[in-house]
Amino acid sequence: MQTPTNITFRSMDASPAVEQAVADWCDRLEHTYGRIGHCSVVIELPHRRHRHGKTFHVRIELALADRTIAVSRDPGHDHAHEDVYVALGDAFRAARRQLQDYARIRRGDVKLHA
């Protein structure tokens, strides 16, 4: 992994396994677009919703040459996001889709309106 990555845990303890999962996802993003300047990931476990369980919120920011891609996953009432790995996967897949769109535009595969 060549992209510098900053991982922040809020309202929860840091976990080496989660940090490794983030590193693996960042490696996958590098295969999609190799010129990512910096990746910042915030994993938050809000302490509300006592009746619905605690769901993880994940925010990702990718710094590119001329743009920043930001993804925020607020699961709402999705109980699947009670697992941190599912929440990470959803957020990184959304970031990958945005990164693929950006790469297509940079290559000139998509024509933009002038």
N, CA, C and O atoms as a GROMACS GRO file, in nm:
protein
  456
    1MET      N    1   0.085  -0.117   0.000
    1MET     CA    2   0.000   0.000   0.000
    1MET      C    3   0.090   0.124   0.000
    1MET      O    4   0.173   0.142   0.089
    2GLN      N    5   0.072   0.207  -0.100
    2GLN     CA    6   0.152   0.328  -0.112
    2GLN      C    7   0.078   0.452  -0.064
    2GLN      O    8   0.141   0.552  -0.029
    3THR      N    9  -0.052   0.447  -0.061
    3THR     CA   10  -0.131   0.562  -0.023
    3THR      C   11  -0.126   0.581   0.128
    3THR      O   12  -0.156   0.488   0.202
    4PRO      N   13  -0.088   0.701   0.174
    4PRO     CA   14  -0.092   0.725   0.319
    4PRO      C   15  -0.238   0.724   0.368
    4PRO      O   16  -0.326   0.786   0.309
    5THR      N   17  -0.259   0.653   0.475
    5THR     CA   18  -0.394   0.635   0.527
    5THR      C   19  -0.400   0.682   0.672
    5THR      O   20  -0.313   0.649   0.753
    6ASN      N   21  -0.504   0.759   0.703
    6ASN     CA   22  -0.528   0.806   0.839
    6ASN      C   23  -0.660   0.745   0.886
    6ASN      O   24  -0.764   0.768   0.824
    7ILE      N   25  -0.656   0.668   0.994
    7ILE     CA   26  -0.776   0.603   1.047
    7ILE      C   27  -0.806   0.663   1.183
    7ILE      O   28  -0.720   0.667   1.271
    8THR      N   29  -0.930   0.710   1.200
    8THR     CA   30  -0.973   0.769   1.326
    8THR      C   31  -1.091   0.688   1.380
    8THR      O   32  -1.188   0.663   1.308
    9PHE      N   33  -1.081   0.649   1.506
    9PHE     CA   34  -1.190   0.579   1.574
    9PHE      C   35  -1.254   0.677   1.671
    9PHE      O   36  -1.185   0.740   1.751
   10ARG      N   37  -1.386   0.690   1.664
   10ARG     CA   38  -1.458   0.779   1.756
   10ARG      C   39  -1.558   0.698   1.837
   10ARG      O   40  -1.632   0.616   1.783
   11SER      N   41  -1.557   0.722   1.965
   11SER     CA   42  -1.648   0.655   2.060
   11SER      C   43  -1.629   0.504   2.061
   11SER      O   44  -1.722   0.429   2.093
   12MET      N   45  -1.510   0.461   2.028
   12MET     CA   46  -1.480   0.318   2.032
   12MET      C   47  -1.328   0.302   2.042
   12MET      O   48  -1.252   0.395   2.015
   13ASP      N   49  -1.286   0.184   2.080
   13ASP     CA   50  -1.143   0.155   2.090
   13ASP      C   51  -1.088   0.118   1.953
   13ASP      O   52  -1.157   0.060   1.869
   14ALA      N   53  -0.962   0.152   1.932
   14ALA     CA   54  -0.895   0.114   1.808
   14ALA      C   55  -0.878  -0.036   1.803
   14ALA      O   56  -0.857  -0.101   1.905
   15SER      N   57  -0.887  -0.091   1.683
   15SER     CA   58  -0.875  -0.235   1.666
   15SER      C   59  -0.776  -0.265   1.553
   15SER      O   60  -0.793  -0.215   1.442
   16PRO      N   61  -0.674  -0.345   1.580
   16PRO     CA   62  -0.580  -0.380   1.474
   16PRO      C   63  -0.646  -0.455   1.358
   16PRO      O   64  -0.605  -0.440   1.243
   17ALA      N   65  -0.748  -0.536   1.387
   17ALA     CA   66  -0.817  -0.610   1.281
   17ALA      C   67  -0.894  -0.515   1.190
   17ALA      O   68  -0.895  -0.533   1.068
   18VAL      N   69  -0.957  -0.414   1.248
   18VAL     CA   70  -1.030  -0.316   1.167
   18VAL      C   71  -0.931  -0.232   1.087
   18VAL      O   72  -0.956  -0.199   0.971
   19GLU      N   73  -0.818  -0.196   1.148
   19GLU     CA   74  -0.716  -0.121   1.075
   19GLU      C   75  -0.664  -0.201   0.956
   19GLU      O   76  -0.639  -0.144   0.850
   20GLN      N   77  -0.648  -0.332   0.973
   20GLN     CA   78  -0.604  -0.416   0.862
   20GLN      C   79  -0.710  -0.424   0.753
   20GLN      O   80  -0.678  -0.425   0.634
   21ALA      N   81  -0.837  -0.429   0.793
   21ALA     CA   82  -0.945  -0.431   0.695
   21ALA      C   83  -0.946  -0.302   0.613
   21ALA      O   84  -0.966  -0.305   0.492
   22VAL      N   85  -0.924  -0.189   0.679
   22VAL     CA   86  -0.918  -0.060   0.609
   22VAL      C   87  -0.800  -0.060   0.513
   22VAL      O   88  -0.812  -0.013   0.400
   23ALA      N   89  -0.685  -0.112   0.555
   23ALA     CA   90  -0.568  -0.119   0.468
   23ALA      C   91  -0.596  -0.206   0.345
   23ALA      O   92  -0.554  -0.172   0.234
   24ASP      N   93  -0.666  -0.317   0.364
   24ASP     CA   94  -0.701  -0.404   0.252
   24ASP      C   95  -0.792  -0.332   0.153
   24ASP      O   96  -0.774  -0.343   0.032
   25TRP      N   97  -0.892  -0.260   0.205
   25TRP     CA   98  -0.982  -0.185   0.118
   25TRP      C   99  -0.907  -0.074   0.044
   25TRP      O  100  -0.936  -0.048  -0.073
   26CYS      N  101  -0.813  -0.010   0.110
   26CYS     CA  102  -0.735   0.095   0.043
   26CYS      C  103  -0.650   0.036  -0.069
   26CYS      O  104  -0.632   0.099  -0.173
   27ASP      N  105  -0.598  -0.084  -0.048
   27ASP     CA  106  -0.524  -0.152  -0.155
   27ASP      C  107  -0.613  -0.176  -0.276
   27ASP      O  108  -0.570  -0.159  -0.390
   28ARG      N  109  -0.737  -0.214  -0.251
   28ARG     CA  110  -0.831  -0.236  -0.362
   28ARG      C  111  -0.858  -0.105  -0.436
   28ARG      O  112  -0.870  -0.104  -0.559
   29LEU      N  113  -0.868   0.004  -0.362
   29LEU     CA  114  -0.890   0.133  -0.427
   29LEU      C  115  -0.770   0.172  -0.513
   29LEU      O  116  -0.787   0.233  -0.619
   30GLU      N  117  -0.650   0.138  -0.469
   30GLU     CA  118  -0.531   0.169  -0.547
   30GLU      C  119  -0.530   0.093  -0.680
   30GLU      O  120  -0.476   0.143  -0.779
   31HIS      N  121  -0.589  -0.025  -0.682
   31HIS     CA  122  -0.598  -0.100  -0.808
   31HIS      C  123  -0.697  -0.033  -0.902
   31HIS      O  124  -0.682  -0.042  -1.024
   32THR      N  125  -0.797   0.036  -0.848
   32THR     CA  126  -0.895   0.106  -0.931
   32THR      C  127  -0.833   0.232  -0.990
   32THR      O  128  -0.847   0.259  -1.109
   33TYR      N  129  -0.764   0.309  -0.907
   33TYR     CA  130  -0.700   0.433  -0.951
   33TYR      C  131  -0.574   0.451  -0.869
   33TYR      O  132  -0.581   0.472  -0.748
   34GLY      N  133  -0.460   0.443  -0.932
   34GLY     CA  134  -0.333   0.438  -0.862
   34GLY      C  135  -0.278   0.569  -0.812
   34GLY      O  136  -0.173   0.571  -0.748
   35ARG      N  137  -0.345   0.680  -0.839
   35ARG     CA  138  -0.289   0.810  -0.801
   35ARG      C  139  -0.370   0.876  -0.690
   35ARG      O  140  -0.409   0.992  -0.701
   36ILE      N  141  -0.396   0.804  -0.586
   36ILE     CA  142  -0.465   0.859  -0.470
   36ILE      C  143  -0.360   0.923  -0.381
   36ILE      O  144  -0.262   0.858  -0.344
   37GLY      N  145  -0.379   1.049  -0.346
   37GLY     CA  146  -0.281   1.120  -0.266
   37GLY      C  147  -0.287   1.084  -0.118
   37GLY      O  148  -0.184   1.068  -0.053
   38HIS      N  149  -0.408   1.072  -0.065
   38HIS     CA  150  -0.425   1.047   0.078
   38HIS      C  151  -0.564   0.988   0.100
   38HIS      O  152  -0.659   1.024   0.030
   39CYS      N  153  -0.576   0.900   0.196
   39CYS     CA  154  -0.705   0.840   0.231
   39CYS      C  155  -0.727   0.861   0.381
   39CYS      O  156  -0.643   0.824   0.463
   40SER      N  157  -0.840   0.920   0.414
   40SER     CA  158  -0.876   0.944   0.553
   40SER      C  159  -1.006   0.870   0.584
   40SER      O  160  -1.105   0.887   0.513
   41VAL      N  161  -1.005   0.789   0.688
   41VAL     CA  162  -1.122   0.708   0.724
   41VAL      C  163  -1.159   0.738   0.869
   41VAL      O  164  -1.074   0.734   0.958
   42VAL      N  165  -1.286   0.769   0.892
   42VAL     CA  166  -1.336   0.791   1.028
   42VAL      C  167  -1.443   0.685   1.053
   42VAL      O  168  -1.541   0.675   0.979
   43ILE      N  169  -1.424   0.607   1.159
   43ILE     CA  170  -1.519   0.504   1.200
   43ILE      C  171  -1.576   0.548   1.333
   43ILE      O  172  -1.503   0.568   1.430
   44GLU      N  173  -1.707   0.562   1.336
   44GLU     CA  174  -1.772   0.617   1.455
   44GLU      C  175  -1.882   0.524   1.502
   44GLU      O  176  -1.956   0.468   1.422
   45LEU      N  177  -1.890   0.508   1.632
   45LEU     CA  178  -1.996   0.429   1.694
   45LEU      C  179  -2.075   0.522   1.785
   45LEU      O  180  -2.040   0.540   1.901
   46PRO      N  181  -2.183   0.581   1.732
   46PRO     CA  182  -2.263   0.670   1.816
   46PRO      C  183  -2.325   0.594   1.933
   46PRO      O  184  -2.354   0.475   1.922
   47HIS      N  185  -2.344   0.662   2.043
   47HIS     CA  186  -2.399   0.596   2.161
   47HIS      C  187  -2.546   0.626   2.179
   47HIS      O  188  -2.592   0.644   2.292
   48ARG      N  189  -2.619   0.630   2.072
   48ARG     CA  190  -2.764   0.649   2.078
   48ARG      C  191  -2.831   0.523   2.024
   48ARG      O  192  -2.763   0.424   1.998
   49ARG      N  193  -2.961   0.526   2.006
   49ARG     CA  194  -3.040   0.414   1.952
   49ARG      C  195  -3.028   0.290   2.038
   49ARG      O  196  -2.990   0.183   1.990
   50HIS      N  197  -3.059   0.304   2.161
   50HIS     CA  198  -3.045   0.191   2.251
   50HIS      C  199  -3.141   0.079   2.218
   50HIS      O  200  -3.113  -0.038   2.247
   51ARG      N  201  -3.253   0.111   2.158
   51ARG     CA  202  -3.350   0.006   2.126
   51ARG      C  203  -3.321  -0.061   1.992
   51ARG      O  204  -3.363  -0.174   1.970
   52HIS      N  205  -3.250   0.007   1.905
   52HIS     CA  206  -3.227  -0.048   1.772
   52HIS      C  207  -3.087  -0.105   1.755
   52HIS      O  208  -3.053  -0.153   1.647
   53GLY      N  209  -3.006  -0.102   1.856
   53GLY     CA  210  -2.868  -0.146   1.844
   53GLY      C  211  -2.779  -0.033   1.800
   53GLY      O  212  -2.827   0.073   1.758
   54LYS      N  213  -2.652  -0.054   1.810
   54LYS     CA  214  -2.556   0.050   1.773
   54LYS      C  215  -2.505   0.022   1.632
   54LYS      O  216  -2.455  -0.087   1.602
   55THR      N  217  -2.519   0.120   1.547
   55THR     CA  218  -2.473   0.105   1.409
   55THR      C  219  -2.351   0.192   1.386
   55THR      O  220  -2.339   0.301   1.443
   56PHE      N  221  -2.262   0.145   1.303
   56PHE     CA  222  -2.138   0.215   1.274
   56PHE      C  223  -2.158   0.315   1.162
   56PHE      O  224  -2.228   0.287   1.064
   57HIS      N  225  -2.098   0.430   1.176
   57HIS     CA  226  -2.096   0.533   1.072
   57HIS      C  227  -1.953   0.539   1.019
   57HIS      O  228  -1.857   0.544   1.096
   58VAL      N  229  -1.940   0.538   0.887
   58VAL     CA  230  -1.807   0.540   0.825
   58VAL      C  231  -1.801   0.656   0.727
   58VAL      O  232  -1.891   0.674   0.644
   59ARG      N  233  -1.695   0.736   0.738
   59ARG     CA  234  -1.670   0.845   0.644
   59ARG      C  235  -1.533   0.825   0.581
   59ARG      O  236  -1.436   0.796   0.651
   60ILE      N  237  -1.527   0.841   0.449
   60ILE     CA  238  -1.402   0.824   0.376
   60ILE      C  239  -1.378   0.948   0.292
   60ILE      O  240  -1.469   0.997   0.226
   61GLU      N  241  -1.256   0.998   0.295
   61GLU     CA  242  -1.216   1.107   0.208
   61GLU      C  243  -1.091   1.064   0.132
   61GLU      O  244  -0.992   1.021   0.192
   62LEU      N  245  -1.099   1.075   0.000
   62LEU     CA  246  -0.986   1.042  -0.086
   62LEU      C  247  -0.936   1.171  -0.150
   62LEU      O  248  -1.012   1.240  -0.218
   63ALA      N  249  -0.811   1.204  -0.129
   63ALA     CA  250  -0.753   1.324  -0.188
   63ALA      C  251  -0.688   1.284  -0.320
   63ALA      O  252  -0.596   1.202  -0.324
   64LEU      N  253  -0.737   1.344  -0.429
   64LEU     CA  254  -0.682   1.321  -0.563
   64LEU      C  255  -0.612   1.448  -0.608
   64LEU      O  256  -0.605   1.545  -0.534
   65ALA      N  257  -0.560   1.447  -0.727
   65ALA     CA  258  -0.483   1.561  -0.776
   65ALA      C  259  -0.567   1.688  -0.782
   65ALA      O  260  -0.521   1.793  -0.737
   66ASP      N  261  -0.687   1.681  -0.834
   66ASP     CA  262  -0.768   1.801  -0.853
   66ASP      C  263  -0.904   1.794  -0.786
   66ASP      O  264  -0.990   1.879  -0.810
   67ARG      N  265  -0.925   1.695  -0.702
   67ARG     CA  266  -1.058   1.675  -0.643
   67ARG      C  267  -1.047   1.594  -0.515
   67ARG      O  268  -0.949   1.521  -0.493
   68THR      N  269  -1.146   1.607  -0.432
   68THR     CA  270  -1.159   1.523  -0.313
   68THR      C  271  -1.288   1.445  -0.324
   68THR      O  272  -1.394   1.502  -0.347
   69ILE      N  273  -1.279   1.315  -0.309
   69ILE     CA  274  -1.398   1.230  -0.309
   69ILE      C  275  -1.431   1.201  -0.164
   69ILE      O  276  -1.348   1.152  -0.088
   70ALA      N  277  -1.553   1.233  -0.126
   70ALA     CA  278  -1.598   1.212   0.011
   70ALA      C  279  -1.720   1.120   0.011
   70ALA      O  280  -1.814   1.139  -0.066
   71VAL      N  281  -1.715   1.020   0.097
   71VAL     CA  282  -1.826   0.925   0.110
   71VAL      C  283  -1.861   0.917   0.257
   71VAL      O  284  -1.774   0.902   0.343
   72SER      N  285  -1.990   0.926   0.285
   72SER     CA  286  -2.037   0.913   0.422
   72SER      C  287  -2.151   0.812   0.424
   72SER      O  288  -2.247   0.825   0.348
   73ARG      N  289  -2.141   0.714   0.508
   73ARG     CA  290  -2.244   0.613   0.517
   73ARG      C  291  -2.311   0.623   0.653
   73ARG      O  292  -2.255   0.584   0.756
   74ASP      N  293  -2.434   0.675   0.652
   74ASP     CA  294  -2.518   0.679   0.770
   74ASP      C  295  -2.627   0.576   0.747
   74ASP      O  296  -2.716   0.599   0.667
   75PRO      N  297  -2.621   0.463   0.815
   75PRO     CA  298  -2.707   0.351   0.780
   75PRO      C  299  -2.854   0.368   0.814
   75PRO      O  300  -2.937   0.292   0.764
   76GLY      N  301  -2.889   0.464   0.897
   76GLY     CA  302  -3.029   0.475   0.935
   76GLY      C  303  -3.070   0.358   1.021
   76GLY      O  304  -3.011   0.334   1.126
   77HIS      N  305  -3.171   0.284   0.977
   77HIS     CA  306  -3.219   0.169   1.054
   77HIS      C  307  -3.170   0.037   0.998
   77HIS      O  308  -3.228  -0.068   1.027
   78ASP      N  309  -3.064   0.038   0.920
   78ASP     CA  310  -3.009  -0.083   0.861
   78ASP      C  311  -2.931  -0.159   0.968
   78ASP      O  312  -2.824  -0.114   1.010
   79HIS      N  313  -2.983  -0.272   1.010
   79HIS     CA  314  -2.920  -0.348   1.118
   79HIS      C  315  -2.793  -0.418   1.072
   79HIS      O  316  -2.716  -0.467   1.155
   80ALA      N  317  -2.770  -0.425   0.942
   80ALA     CA  318  -2.647  -0.487   0.893
   80ALA      C  319  -2.526  -0.406   0.934
   80ALA      O  320  -2.416  -0.460   0.947
   81HIS      N  321  -2.544  -0.275   0.955
   81HIS     CA  322  -2.432  -0.189   0.992
   81HIS      C  323  -2.398  -0.196   1.140
   81HIS      O  324  -2.319  -0.116   1.190
   82GLU      N  325  -2.456  -0.291   1.210
   82GLU     CA  326  -2.414  -0.318   1.347
   82GLU      C  327  -2.280  -0.393   1.345
   82GLU      O  328  -2.214  -0.404   1.448
   83ASP      N  329  -2.241  -0.444   1.230
   83ASP     CA  330  -2.111  -0.508   1.209
   83ASP      C  331  -2.020  -0.407   1.140
   83ASP      O  332  -2.053  -0.356   1.033
   84VAL      N  333  -1.905  -0.378   1.200
   84VAL     CA  334  -1.816  -0.275   1.147
   84VAL      C  335  -1.764  -0.313   1.009
   84VAL      O  336  -1.741  -0.224   0.926
   85TYR      N  337  -1.745  -0.441   0.982
   85TYR     CA  338  -1.692  -0.483   0.853
   85TYR      C  339  -1.793  -0.464   0.739
   85TYR      O  340  -1.755  -0.433   0.627
   86VAL      N  341  -1.920  -0.481   0.769
   86VAL     CA  342  -2.025  -0.455   0.669
   86VAL      C  343  -2.032  -0.306   0.640
   86VAL      O  344  -2.043  -0.265   0.525
   87ALA      N  345  -2.025  -0.224   0.744
   87ALA     CA  346  -2.028  -0.079   0.726
   87ALA      C  347  -1.907  -0.032   0.645
   87ALA      O  348  -1.921   0.053   0.557
   88LEU      N  349  -1.789  -0.086   0.674
   88LEU     CA  350  -1.669  -0.052   0.598
   88LEU      C  351  -1.683  -0.093   0.452
   88LEU      O  352  -1.649  -0.017   0.362
   89GLY      N  353  -1.733  -0.212   0.429
   89GLY     CA  354  -1.750  -0.261   0.293
   89GLY      C  355  -1.843  -0.174   0.211
   89GLY      O  356  -1.813  -0.142   0.096
   90ASP      N  357  -1.956  -0.136   0.271
   90ASP     CA  358  -2.051  -0.048   0.200
   90ASP      C  359  -1.988   0.086   0.166
   90ASP      O  360  -2.004   0.135   0.054
   91ALA      N  361  -1.918   0.144   0.260
   91ALA     CA  362  -1.856   0.276   0.237
   91ALA      C  363  -1.746   0.267   0.132
   91ALA      O  364  -1.738   0.354   0.044
   92PHE      N  365  -1.662   0.167   0.139
   92PHE     CA  366  -1.552   0.156   0.042
   92PHE      C  367  -1.603   0.120  -0.098
   92PHE      O  368  -1.544   0.161  -0.197
   93ARG      N  369  -1.711   0.043  -0.106
   93ARG     CA  370  -1.769   0.015  -0.238
   93ARG      C  371  -1.824   0.143  -0.300
   93ARG      O  372  -1.810   0.164  -0.421
   94ALA      N  373  -1.886   0.226  -0.220
   94ALA     CA  374  -1.937   0.355  -0.272
   94ALA      C  375  -1.821   0.444  -0.315
   94ALA      O  376  -1.830   0.511  -0.418
   95ALA      N  377  -1.713   0.444  -0.238
   95ALA     CA  378  -1.595   0.523  -0.276
   95ALA      C  379  -1.534   0.469  -0.405
   95ALA      O  380  -1.488   0.547  -0.489
   96ARG      N  381  -1.533   0.338  -0.421
   96ARG     CA  382  -1.478   0.279  -0.543
   96ARG      C  383  -1.561   0.317  -0.665
   96ARG      O  384  -1.505   0.345  -0.771
   97ARG      N  385  -1.693   0.318  -0.651
   97ARG     CA  386  -1.779   0.360  -0.763
   97ARG      C  387  -1.750   0.504  -0.803
   97ARG      O  388  -1.741   0.536  -0.922
   98GLN      N  389  -1.737   0.592  -0.704
   98GLN     CA  390  -1.706   0.731  -0.736
   98GLN      C  391  -1.567   0.744  -0.797
   98GLN      O  392  -1.546   0.826  -0.887
   99LEU      N  393  -1.473   0.666  -0.750
   99LEU     CA  394  -1.338   0.668  -0.805
   99LEU      C  395  -1.335   0.616  -0.948
   99LEU      O  396  -1.261   0.668  -1.032
  100GLN      N  397  -1.414   0.514  -0.977
  100GLN     CA  398  -1.424   0.463  -1.114
  100GLN      C  399  -1.483   0.568  -1.207
  100GLN      O  400  -1.436   0.584  -1.320
  101ASP      N  401  -1.585   0.639  -1.162
  101ASP     CA  402  -1.643   0.747  -1.243
  101ASP      C  403  -1.540   0.856  -1.269
  101ASP      O  404  -1.530   0.906  -1.380
  102TYR      N  405  -1.465   0.891  -1.167
  102TYR     CA  406  -1.361   0.993  -1.182
  102TYR      C  407  -1.255   0.948  -1.283
  102TYR      O  408  -1.212   1.027  -1.367
  103ALA      N  409  -1.214   0.821  -1.275
  103ALA     CA  410  -1.112   0.769  -1.366
  103ALA      C  411  -1.164   0.769  -1.510
  103ALA      O  412  -1.088   0.798  -1.603
  104ARG      N  413  -1.291   0.737  -1.530
  104ARG     CA  414  -1.349   0.741  -1.665
  104ARG      C  415  -1.348   0.882  -1.722
  104ARG      O  416  -1.318   0.902  -1.840
  105ILE      N  417  -1.379   0.979  -1.639
  105ILE     CA  418  -1.379   1.118  -1.684
  105ILE      C  419  -1.236   1.161  -1.719
  105ILE      O  420  -1.214   1.228  -1.820
  106ARG      N  421  -1.141   1.124  -1.636
  106ARG     CA  422  -1.001   1.160  -1.661
  106ARG      C  423  -0.948   1.098  -1.790
  106ARG      O  424  -0.870   1.160  -1.862
  107ARG      N  425  -0.991   0.975  -1.819
  107ARG     CA  426  -0.947   0.908  -1.942
  107ARG      C  427  -1.016   0.964  -2.066
  107ARG      O  428  -0.968   0.946  -2.177
  108GLY      N  429  -1.128   1.032  -2.046
  108GLY     CA  430  -1.202   1.086  -2.159
  108GLY      C  431  -1.308   0.992  -2.211
  108GLY      O  432  -1.362   1.014  -2.320
  109ASP      N  433  -1.340   0.887  -2.136
  109ASP     CA  434  -1.443   0.793  -2.177
  109ASP      C  435  -1.582   0.850  -2.165
  109ASP      O  436  -1.675   0.803  -2.231
  110VAL      N  437  -1.599   0.952  -2.082
  110VAL     CA  438  -1.729   1.014  -2.060
  110VAL      C  439  -1.722   1.156  -2.113
  110VAL      O  440  -1.631   1.232  -2.080
  111LYS      N  441  -1.819   1.190  -2.196
  111LYS     CA  442  -1.823   1.326  -2.249
  111LYS      C  443  -1.910   1.412  -2.157
  111LYS      O  444  -2.023   1.376  -2.125
  112LEU      N  445  -1.854   1.523  -2.116
  112LEU     CA  446  -1.925   1.614  -2.029
  112LEU      C  447  -1.983   1.728  -2.111
  112LEU      O  448  -1.929   1.766  -2.214
  113HIS      N  449  -2.093   1.782  -2.063
  113HIS     CA  450  -2.152   1.898  -2.129
  113HIS      C  451  -2.066   2.020  -2.104
  113HIS      O  452  -2.019   2.043  -1.993
  114ALA      N  453  -2.046   2.099  -2.209
  114ALA     CA  454  -1.961   2.217  -2.197
  114ALA      C  455  -2.031   2.331  -2.127
  114ALA      O  456  -1.972   2.438  -2.109
   0.00000   0.00000   0.00000
